[in-house]
């Protein structure tokens, strides 16, 4: 049986991180409906399980040290949210997972940027496949910030790849 709630979690986490990365370092509001789509509360005002799972993803990312926020906006989202140093370093680091082939004819600076984890998450979200999104997000969540390597430094390794510890 497929764990669809885990696929939803990975997609929501990726979208939340991209939202915050695109505005970094400016604190900003993140609304559940912007991440998971519109939701109509039921007749007693309760949101759907999917909506509440997305809000739960925001709070879990904060509890795990990937983002900070000032306040909950009722059940609508989080206010004054920003990536933590841990998340920024991980997203900016070279990724051992490459979802799209690199084009060696690109300038070195663009190659370095395309190797980053944030670029791999963007690629997965653009493709929209649950497998790619789940793969890259599980990789992101398994990383340690003390073991990252700058994507620009990848060329300095004899094998052309990077070695990072994955917990």
N, C-alpha and C positions, 0 to 999 in steps of 0.2 A: 504494500500500500504506500502510495506516495505521501510524503509529509508536506502537503501544500502550505500549511501554516509556516513551515521553515522557508519555503520559496518566497512567500509573502514577506517574511521577516527580512530575508536577504535583500529583496528588491527595495523594501522600505528603508532599510539601513543604508543601502547604496545611495538612494535618492536624498536622504537626509544629509549624509556626508557630502555629497556633491553640492547641495544647496548651500551648506556652510562653507565649503571650500571655495566656491565661486564668489562668495562675499568676504572671504577671509582678509583681514582680521577684524572686520566690522561686525559687532554683535547684531543679531537680527532675529526677528520672529520667524518661527517655523510652524506652519499650520498643517494639521493632519490632512485636511482636504487637498492641500497642495501636493501632498506626498501620495496618499492612497486613493484620492478621488472623492467625489461628492458623496454625502451620506445624509439620509433623512432619518432623524430620530423617530422612534415609534410613537404610538399614541400617549405613552406616559413619559416621553422625553428621553428614552434610552437610545444610545447609539448602537450600531451594529457591532458584532464581534470583530469584524474586519477593521472597522474604524478604531475600536478600542485597542486592538492588537498593534496598530500603527502608533498610537499614543504610547503604548507600552514599549515599543521599540525605541522611541525617543528617550524615554525615561531610563531604559536599560543601557543605552549608549552613554548616557550621563553617569549612571551608577558605575559603569565599567571604565570611566575615565576618558572617553573619546570626545565628549563635549561638555561644556558648562552652560548653564542657563540661570537666569535670575528668578523667573516665576513661571508657574503654569498659567496659561490663559484659559481658565475654566477647564473644559475638556477639549478645547479647540486647538491647543498646541502649546509651545513653549516660547517665552519671550527672552530677548537679549541673549540668544544662544550663540556660541562661538566654539570652534574646534579647540581642543586642548593641544598642547605641544606634542604630546604622544601621538595624537591622530594626524596632526600636520606633518610630523616627521615621517610617519608610516606612509601616508598618502604621497609624499614627495619623493620617496625612496624608489630605487630601482626594483622592479618586480621580476621574480623568477618565473612567473606565469605570464606568457605572452599570448593573448587571444587573437591577435592579428599579426601576420608576418611583418617584420621590419623591412624597410626599403633602404638598403645600404647606400644608395646614391644621395640620400638626404644629407644636408649639412649636419655636422656633429652635434650642434646644439639641439636641432630638431630630433635627432636620433635619441639623444639623452632624454628629452621630454617624452617621447613616445614609449620609453622603457619604464616610465614611472607607474606606480600602482594606480594613481588617480586616472591616468590615461587608459589603463586596462579596465577600470570600473566604468569609465565613459563609453568605451568600446562595447562592453557587455550590456550596458543600458541601451545603447543605440541598437544593438542587435536584438535585444528584447528576449533572448532565450533564457529560460529559467536555469538551465544547466550552466551557462557561462556566468550568469550573475551569482549563482550559488557558489561556483568554483572560486571566483575572484574574491567574494566576500568572506568565504571560509578561510581563504589564504590571508586576507587582511586581518581577520580576527585572531588568527593564530600567530601573528608576527610579534616580535619584541622590538621596541624602539632602540634598545641598546645594540642591536645586531644589524642595523640598516646600513646600506652603502649608497652613496650619492650616485644617481644615474650617470653623471658625467665621469665618474671614476671607473665605470665598467670597462672602458677601453684599456685601462691600466692592467687588467688581469690577463695573464697569458692565454687562457682558454676563451677569452671574449665574453665570458659569463661572470656572474658574481656568486659568491658563496655566502649565504646568510643562514643563520640558525633559525629553524622553525620549531617552535614548541608544540 
